[in-house]
Amino acid sequence: MREINTVGIISKPNIAEAAGIVCSLIEWLEERGIAYECDEQTARYANLKQFLPREKLPDGIDLMIVLGGDGTLLSAARVVDGRDIPLFAVNLGHLGFLTAITIEDLFPELERALHGEHRIGRRRMVDSELVRGGKLIATYSALNDVVVTKSELARMIDLDTHVDDHFVAAYKADGLIISTPTGSTAYSLSAGGPVIFPSVGALCITPICPHMLTNRPVIVPHTSVVRILNHGEEGTYLTIDGQVGEPICKGDQIICRSSHKTIQLIRPPKMLFFDVLREKLKWGER
């Protein structure tokens, strides 16, 4: 890993203890001669007048510090967008599958990262295209998932799904999730999908409350192209990582494929994937 001279800081809003953490972090960085750039929320916590829009933070930094929960990390991942910038994610939330560094370990783990004594997990993203009338309308990248879902109560939607040139199913359901292995422990898991080890090259197609109980999650290779055709009328929505997206129309296609972009997630040296599952999902230990 290259030498860390400048870091970016992204923070989750409305966290009571965040102001003290941010101020301590900035003081810690200044003592070591490390420059920093902040997003607007971080600047508010520290009473700083200067800040950058999040989309500008990756320019010129060597490390991105993320203070919040998994949602804040998902936002940061899309901002970094595959650049060679490791993410140092500190859990200020609750569940935190991805933000595995605790507040107590913030400075020891950061010191370890500065000396190159850290462990990096690479997580592949998923790219999606929204096609309408044969024209490309929008493109998105997600770390967790691409979701087509209803936006009205008590109404199912109709979705035809193909993997490469093979027809999979005509889903009549509340929606459909295309998740990465990283996203397998998010919405897909809640919808009955499998837990997928992060290094597995795969995408998972998980129906949300399907009308046919025989419609089950399907795991496909990461080389696959998943095509979804929306037959629904108004009230269908495309969502990326549960944070951004737009309404879609009847006849729209959503094309998903594993991205060439990865994020670099700094992991605590003693915290492995199954340790996280046991802690977060309350799995029993021997």
HELIX and SHEET records of a PDB file:
HELIX    1   1 ALA A   18  GLU A   31  1                                  14    
HELIX    2   2 GLU A   40  ALA A   46  1                                   7    
HELIX    3   3 ARG A   54  LYS A   56  5                                   3    
HELIX    4   4 ASP A   70  VAL A   80  1                                  11    
HELIX    5   5 LEU A  106  LEU A  114  1                                   9    
HELIX    6   6 THR A  182  THR A  185  5                                   4    
HELIX    7   7 TYR A  187  SER A  190  1                                   4    
HELIX    8   8 PHE A  273  LYS A  280  1                                   8    
SHEET    1   A 7 ALA A  35  CYS A  38  0                                        
SHEET    2   A 7 THR A   6  SER A  11  1                                        
SHEET    3   A 7 LEU A  63  GLY A  68  1                                        
SHEET    4   A 7 PRO A  86  ASN A  91  1                                        
SHEET    5   A 7 GLN A 253  ARG A 267  1                                        
SHEET    6   A 7 ARG A 119  ARG A 132 -1                                        
SHEET    7   A 7 LYS A 135  ALA A 142 -1                                        
SHEET    1   B 8 ALA A  35  CYS A  38  0                                        
SHEET    2   B 8 THR A   6  SER A  11  1                                        
SHEET    3   B 8 LEU A  63  GLY A  68  1                                        
SHEET    4   B 8 PRO A  86  ASN A  91  1                                        
SHEET    5   B 8 GLN A 253  ARG A 267  1                                        
SHEET    6   B 8 VAL A 225  ASN A 230 -1                                        
SHEET    7   B 8 ILE A 157  VAL A 163 -1                                        
SHEET    8   B 8 HIS A 166  ALA A 173 -1                                        
SHEET    1   C 6 VAL A 218  PRO A 221  0                                        
SHEET    2   C 6 ALA A 202  ILE A 208 -1                                        
SHEET    3   C 6 GLY A 175  SER A 179 -1                                        
SHEET    4   C 6 ASP A 145  LYS A 150 -1                                        
SHEET    5   C 6 THR A 236  ILE A 240 -1                                        
SHEET    6   C 6 VAL A 244  ILE A 248 -1                                        
END                                                                             
